[in-house]
């Protein structure tokens, strides 16, 4: 079992915990599935708004976005369903990564991706329904506010009643803001709470409220330390990833001639086109050193175009690989943060808690030990029986 300090120093372990093949593999699959859900349903939403395939492809390619000026209400519903499915997949993925991190901290380095999948299949309700339950509280409070607004429209009585109960209305508004804050905390911590405790939905919601109520400043401070650790470690990982891509095509460039440059130009066109992504790439050391001047590269055609499209898809997978490390680090960091906060607020070290499976294994081991202890006694009894058998035979002989 890993010995934690149970303070801010433990948060820095996240960068090392995230650098794991199992955690990155789970994160990669989760990000890929979430991306496919979002991609398909966003394309359906864009098509339902009246846009054609060609227009959407030229504008977004494989990273479509919602269009505020084009979307009808049903397009927003389809788009919202896509975002919801993506969030659900990421929450389940974070739960699986948090569970692997938790078991590793307990000393179980052989906890596999398959084991984490079984755990998520058993406890998915707590990770998903906890934020949904808190969101339901926010919705109920908003509905109550709407009802009060409608009652306030009643002549004479409405405005008098509203002014009389205004202190209660202020309390309700304050409560709404607090519950909305807990909703954000639940989206962050629910996977870690589920992974470390294995509790049900009600207990997970209770822990979300308890954590932000009793440890607000530690929660905010530790999230800041995790953001710093995540940014620095992801930056280093991105440097290795991007320069590995550049080095991969730098040597063949001398032998393939202009073909590789054309393929690279077509592949990079599939990458996200947002300003933030381009800014990050431009700041990575030696990135431009490995890339050709695309202003002098002609457009792709024929098999070179097809190869560029395949290269673009592979580039997206490499981007997801880099994101998988960031996601694994973030999930492991939230696990560490919750372990520390739980120790601070309840004085309980969750790493020492025995789970149902461990208790069952201990019971089985005790039963086996009891059987092993009872085995010599049974053998002695059998020997005694064998020793008395000749005496009985002698008695039978005398009778004869």
Secondary structure, DSSP 8 states (H G I E B T S, - for coil): -----SSGGGGGGHHHHH--HHHHHHHHHHHHHHHHHHHHHHHHHHHHTT--HHHHHHHHTTS----TTT--HHHHHHHHHHHHHHHHHHHHHHHHHHHHHHHHHTT-TT--HHHHHHHHHHHHHHHHHHHHHHHHHHHHHHHHHHHHHHHTTSTTHHHHHHHHTHHHHHHHHHHHHHHHHHHHHHHHHHHHHHHHH---HHHHHHHHHHHHHH-HHHHHHHHHHHHHHHHHHHHHHHHHHHHHHHHHHHTTHHHHTHHHHHHHHHHHTTS---HHHHHHHHHSTTTGGGS--GGG-----HHHHHHHHHHHHHHHHHHHHHHHHHHHHHHHHHHHHHHHHHHHHH---GGG---HHHHHHHHHHHHHHHHHHHHHHHHHHHHHHHHHHHHHHHHHHHH-
